[in-house]
Amino acid sequence: MHENAGSPRPADPAAIARRIVERSEALGIAEADLAARAGMAPRYLHHLVEAGPGFDPGGFLRLAAALGTTYRELVEGGADPAPGQRGAAAHPVLVQLSARECWDRIGGHGVGHLALPAGPGPAVFPVNYVVDAGTIAYRTRPDGAAAAEPGSNVSFQVDRIDDRLSRGWSVLISGTAEHVEDPEAVRRLAGHAGAEPWAGGVRPLWVRIRPTRVSGRSVGTR
């Protein structure tokens, strides 16, 4: 029987160990610091790498996060491919989404792409978001690249792609950015599920996007 092209490659502990060392050296992270970031003792880190990902998948997930990479990149090597590798499905259908359908799709929180005005063209950044009273809010550093200026016009996109079925959807929200300064509003936003940024670090500034236009599309099949 032929191996499924989409199945994961067997893990090679020696190759994984090499990738961990190379990534740590590139980031300037000592072994003890890596173990601490991954929430494990250095001795356990050694055992984990020798045993392979089948021994403790959660431990490898924490290692990948500590190294700023993905589980697949760490275990299998190489970058995750961009979505859309399979091509279009037979008989595709493009459907416009209503505003309610758009909000239903993005849910209460997730990861989207923020587009800010910048020269010579717009700059786009992935950020964690929460939905709060019909607005989008996200956390960043006051001096960070994603810290939109109050009053600036911004766009925010959330999408999902199903490579297996060659279908998906995309929601685009255009609006005006404002900084959230009221302490009670900040506490409420911080209490939302998904409020903790994946990028980590201290990100005390909440930016809210008040929508002026919400649109979306989905691609399916007949």
Phi, psi and omega per residue, in radians:
M1 nan 2.393 3.132
H2 -1.349 2.522 3.104
E3 -1.237 2.393 3.095
N4 -1.105 2.280 -3.096
A5 -1.111 -0.386 -3.110
G6 -1.604 -0.051 -3.095
S7 -1.358 2.611 -3.106
P8 -1.209 2.592 3.081
R9 -1.308 2.603 3.113
P10 -1.032 2.453 -3.126
A11 -1.316 2.395 3.103
D12 -1.982 1.827 -3.088
P13 -0.953 -0.659 -3.138
A14 -1.150 -0.714 3.126
A15 -1.191 -0.656 3.105
I16 -1.108 -0.786 3.131
A17 -1.047 -0.699 3.134
R18 -1.133 -0.729 3.131
R19 -1.130 -0.653 3.119
I20 -1.119 -0.777 3.140
V21 -1.122 -0.815 -3.104
E22 -1.105 -0.745 -3.133
R23 -1.183 -0.707 3.127
S24 -1.101 -0.763 3.130
E25 -1.131 -0.683 3.142
A26 -1.137 -0.580 -3.135
L27 -1.585 -0.138 -3.109
G28 1.234 0.622 -3.119
I29 -1.838 2.146 3.084
A30 -1.294 2.779 -3.084
E31 -1.023 -0.747 -3.139
A32 -1.109 -0.680 3.110
D33 -1.167 -0.685 3.125
L34 -1.086 -0.791 3.128
A35 -1.054 -0.730 -3.137
A36 -1.136 -0.743 3.128
R37 -1.103 -0.586 -3.135
A38 -1.507 -0.010 3.088
G39 1.256 0.695 3.141
M40 -2.552 2.813 3.085
A41 -1.354 2.635 3.117
P42 -0.971 -0.640 3.130
R43 -1.119 -0.693 3.126
Y44 -1.200 -0.611 3.089
L45 -1.019 -0.780 3.108
H46 -1.053 -0.810 -3.117
H47 -1.117 -0.700 -3.125
L48 -1.067 -0.809 -3.111
V49 -1.152 -0.698 3.132
E50 -1.161 -0.668 -3.077
A51 -1.333 -0.498 -3.140
G52 1.625 2.915 -3.030
P53 -1.133 -0.387 3.113
G54 -1.164 -0.396 -3.125
F55 -1.256 -0.772 -3.106
D56 -2.646 1.443 -3.130
P57 -1.008 -0.628 3.128
G58 -1.110 -0.614 3.098
G59 -1.127 -0.669 3.109
F60 -1.251 -0.547 3.038
L61 -1.091 -0.742 3.122
R62 -1.180 -0.660 3.087
L63 -1.093 -0.773 3.135
A64 -1.062 -0.749 3.125
A65 -1.112 -0.721 3.139
A66 -1.135 -0.485 -3.135
L67 -1.651 0.038 3.112
G68 1.171 0.621 3.128
T69 -2.359 -3.026 3.133
T70 -1.812 2.806 3.095
Y71 -0.994 -0.780 -3.106
R72 -1.127 -0.742 3.131
E73 -1.098 -0.693 -3.105
L74 -1.221 -0.777 -3.032
V75 -1.436 -0.726 -3.049
E76 -1.772 -0.370 -3.078
G77 1.451 2.684 -3.120
G78 1.400 2.782 -3.098
A79 -1.469 2.641 3.007
D80 -1.097 2.345 -3.138
P81 -1.201 2.667 3.062
A82 -1.140 2.613 3.119
P83 -1.140 2.792 3.091
G84 1.573 0.413 -3.105
Q85 -1.316 -0.381 -3.039
R86 -1.444 -0.269 -3.106
G87 1.518 3.103 -3.069
A88 -1.232 2.620 3.064
A89 -1.405 2.910 3.055
A90 -1.237 2.399 3.097
H91 0.977 0.980 3.129
P92 -1.211 2.617 3.129
V93 -2.301 2.227 3.102
L94 -1.754 2.216 -3.080
V95 -2.189 2.323 3.051
Q96 -1.387 2.371 -3.136
L97 -1.655 2.492 3.029
S98 -1.315 2.911 3.126
A99 -1.039 -0.736 3.125
R100 -1.093 -0.737 3.114
E101 -1.112 -0.620 3.102
C102 -1.095 -0.850 -3.136
W103 -1.131 -0.627 3.087
D104 -1.082 -0.668 -3.100
R105 -1.213 -0.740 -3.057
I106 -1.356 -0.288 3.045
G107 1.160 -2.691 -3.091
G108 -1.615 -0.337 3.135
H109 -2.920 2.919 3.140
G110 2.866 -2.703 3.108
V111 -2.177 2.280 3.119
G112 -2.342 -3.060 -3.136
H113 -2.047 2.153 3.141
L114 -1.690 2.226 3.110
A115 -1.937 2.124 -3.111
L116 -2.024 2.594 3.059
P117 -1.181 2.308 3.139
A118 -2.814 2.710 3.116
G119 -1.667 2.553 -0.009
P120 -1.419 -0.115 3.127
G121 -2.593 3.051 -3.124
P122 -1.048 2.590 3.053
A123 -1.870 2.423 -3.063
V124 -2.119 2.318 -3.099
F125 -2.331 2.387 3.012
P126 -1.366 2.332 3.125
V127 -2.484 2.623 2.945
N128 -1.267 2.481 3.117
Y129 -2.310 2.774 2.933
V130 -2.235 2.632 3.065
V131 -1.709 2.225 -3.077
D132 -2.425 1.934 3.060
A133 0.896 0.848 3.094
G134 1.317 0.306 3.092
T135 -2.246 2.883 3.031
I136 -1.861 2.346 3.116
A137 -2.333 2.540 3.119
Y138 -2.561 2.798 -3.126
R139 -1.833 2.531 3.089
T140 -2.760 3.131 3.051
R141 -1.493 2.543 3.129
P142 -0.996 -0.528 3.136
D143 -1.809 0.217 -3.090
G144 -1.365 2.827 -3.115
A145 -1.138 -0.458 -3.108
A146 -1.570 0.091 -3.126
A147 -1.399 1.470 -3.119
A148 -1.056 2.451 3.116
E149 -1.210 2.420 3.090
P150 -0.977 2.339 3.141
G151 1.536 -0.127 -3.122
S152 -1.359 2.635 3.093
N153 -1.500 2.203 -3.092
V154 -2.305 2.880 3.036
S155 -2.219 2.619 -3.126
F156 -2.405 2.223 -3.100
Q157 -2.118 2.392 3.020
V158 -2.218 2.359 3.114
D159 -2.564 2.851 3.073
R160 -2.418 2.380 -3.132
I161 -2.166 2.278 3.039
D162 -1.853 1.700 -3.094
D163 -1.104 -0.626 -3.066
R164 -1.115 -0.697 -3.103
L165 -1.800 0.011 3.138
S166 0.932 0.889 3.093
R167 -2.507 2.913 3.139
G168 3.042 -3.008 3.133
W169 -2.589 2.811 3.131
S170 -2.525 2.342 3.105
V171 -2.099 2.302 3.126
L172 -2.098 2.176 3.124
I173 -2.015 2.153 3.058
S174 -1.893 2.470 -3.116
G175 -3.036 -2.884 -3.096
T176 -2.006 2.375 -3.111
A177 -1.544 2.546 3.010
E178 -2.534 2.638 3.099
H179 -1.583 2.339 3.133
V180 -1.533 2.021 -3.071
E181 -2.023 -0.315 3.139
D182 -1.184 2.142 -3.084
P183 -0.997 -0.671 -3.136
E184 -1.165 -0.699 3.100
A185 -1.146 -0.671 3.109
V186 -1.111 -0.756 3.125
R187 -1.105 -0.691 -3.135
R188 -1.155 -0.732 3.129
L189 -1.128 -0.712 -3.127
A190 -1.141 -0.391 3.139
G191 -1.463 -0.120 3.130
H192 -1.213 2.553 2.977
A193 -1.080 2.404 3.131
G194 1.427 0.191 -3.099
A195 -1.324 -0.365 -3.113
E196 -1.319 2.099 -3.088
P197 -1.199 2.427 3.094
W198 -1.087 -0.537 -3.075
A199 -1.226 -0.268 3.129
G200 1.237 -2.954 3.132
G201 1.359 3.132 -3.123
V202 -1.532 2.005 -3.108
R203 -2.321 1.359 -2.994
P204 -1.397 -0.252 -3.059
L205 -1.530 2.164 3.007
W206 -1.712 2.266 3.069
V207 -1.977 2.284 3.129
R208 -1.911 2.408 3.064
I209 -1.909 2.028 3.082
R210 -1.618 1.976 -3.022
P211 -1.175 2.441 2.946
T212 -1.927 -0.325 3.109
R213 -2.685 2.351 3.111
V214 -2.231 2.145 -3.141
S215 -2.466 2.801 3.133
G216 -2.865 2.836 3.115
R217 -2.472 2.635 3.018
S218 -2.273 2.583 3.095
V219 -2.051 2.145 3.100
G220 -2.343 -2.712 3.118
T221 -2.333 2.742 3.067
R222 -1.335 nan nan
